[in-house]
Amino acid sequence: MVFSQNLLKWYNDNRRPLPWRQTKDPYCIWVSEIILQQTRVDQGLPYYEAFIKKFPNVEALAKASENEVLKAWQGLGYYSRARNLHHTAKEIAGREGVFPSHYSEIIKLKGIGSYTAAAISSICFNEPQAVVDGNVYRVLSRYHGLSEPVDSSTGKKIFSKLANNALDWHNPGDYNQAIMEFGALHCTPNNPKCTSCCIKTKCVAQLSNTVASYPVKTKKVKSVDRYFNYIMIRGDKGTFYQKRTHKDIWQNMYEPLLIESKKHLSKNGIQNSEGWLSVFGNGAEIKLRRSDSIEHKLTHQTIKARFWEARIDSTMLKGTSRLVEFKEPELKKIPIPRLIERYLECYSEPK
């Protein structure tokens, strides 16, 4: 097919020399694809290199603690990806470290969907399975002039069929990487390089001057604002943190005492809140100083965080509190959300 051959030629001339393209090891391809699911290549590359250095194979990842895995993932966000990687590494290690080689088996692994299974099976095992991601949606919708929303159930079926029809069955791995790379570098969301495009003579959007209209998506989910009041409790030996164990953002990562509210709380509001009283009880005389405010944007929510500083005698906490005092060296080992990391980067002790 002319479409696939043109993309393969473009890919051979323009592909980036990325480290996961120098191997067919399914472990490395798997890690790279999971990192790049919600992350740009330039942002994800140093994380990939550090992750592979720390966990060079599936056995090393399987033997690591969850804290170690989350710490290595710190800053990438979407931490369920890291937890699923860890879970699946243990499962594969239990199979003597042998990664399944067929799409039908790969897709059964936790945290691996149709896109990732297609990428691994085609790149590592030459199985003809087409990938469909944001880049592929954009290229195909423009090329065919398709107005069906890419995030609708009907749209997903249509684009999956188109992607498989366009697939080069003799070289599925390189073709899949070619169309994704083409979307990332050439057929970009904004300012695509249409004048030098290798498929422009057949591209419906280019010929009808409607490139900016594709791909079509349904209405975006409205972002929700959440108000986090964080209390950085400094004790005799270190700082108190607790583990986020409930199913929410940053599950199993560590944070200071959190009091979530419908709006930011005043000092009195903090000290009269259920969260504060559950830790210190009534009548505790603790100096509480307001510190920095940070806004942290996630996919469908914005965290409006306000930080407070409190210094205490470590014995002042109630015995039922989940807070644990960590010394400075220990803090470097526990996984914390990027929001907390940002605060620590700019915080300085008052003189």
Phi, psi and omega in degrees: 000135183300320181303307183292321180294321177296318179293320179296320178295316178300318182296317180299330181271338191233356186294146179281144181278069183277147187299326181285353175270000179261010184213158172246010180295117183298332178297312181294319179295318179300310180299315182296318182292322179293317178298318186277359179301318183234020189221138176292153182301315183295330177280321185281335184305308180296329177292318178300312182297319179291321181294315180293326177294320181283321180234081189289346179208174186295328180293320179295320179293320181296325182281343183289157174280160179298322178301319180295320181292315179295325178296318179294333181273349187307126181104340180278335182076180182046062190290346174298333177299317181291318179296320178292321175304312182297314180301313183289327176299319178296320179296316180292321178300327177290346176259031182065026175077012182270118179283133178301146188252000181240145180309315184298333178269321181298320185291345178282345183287142182297133178086000180247119178258191185297320180298308183295320179297321178293319180297311182295313185293325181281316184287318186269328188236008175059028178278132183285083177231123183277136174275148175224106177232191182301320179295318181293317176305315184294313182297311184290322181294322178288316183298318183264352182064042184270125181262003177292128180304132184289341181259014174267158181297320178294317179300317181299320179293317181297313183290328176296318179294316179298318182297318180289327177293327182276347186300136172276106186290340179276338183217060187294326181296310180292323179297314179301317178291328181294312183290326176291318179293322179297318178292325182285325186253330189245302180270064188280163180302316179242142178053053177295154184271066187293327185293332180251021185284137182282351179237017187295332183290345180243000185278116183299317182296319179294316182292331181258006179056043181234026184305320183292347182275353184237149357282159178270135178232154175287174184301136181291149175288133181291137179284142181252139176268134175236141183251114180252124173254108182260132178250109176278101184267112180262119181259195182294325188244346183182206183243144184268131177228159175227156182271134176278103186261343183279161182282099182199185175304149173062032180302135179071012172262172186251147180210163174290179175305126182246131171238104179273141184215172180280345174204169180296142182263150172281176177302315178296321178298320177299308188287347176256003183282157179299321180297318179292313183295329179291339181263318187249345183074187181277146170079007179289127181267097184231129177284124183239122184240129178288136180244227187275160172243138182224135174257129186233113185268129173247184187299309183238018178205152176241124179268117176260098187259137173237129183257142176234146179249134178223135176248131185220166164280128188302342181278356185284342182286143177292148184296340181275356182293145177273359182288139180236137180275123180247130173287162184307312180298327181289327181298332182286350183256342183268143180283131178232150178297155179302326178302314179293320178300319179298319179296315182295330179293328184256352183282140173222145180299135177294143181273000000 
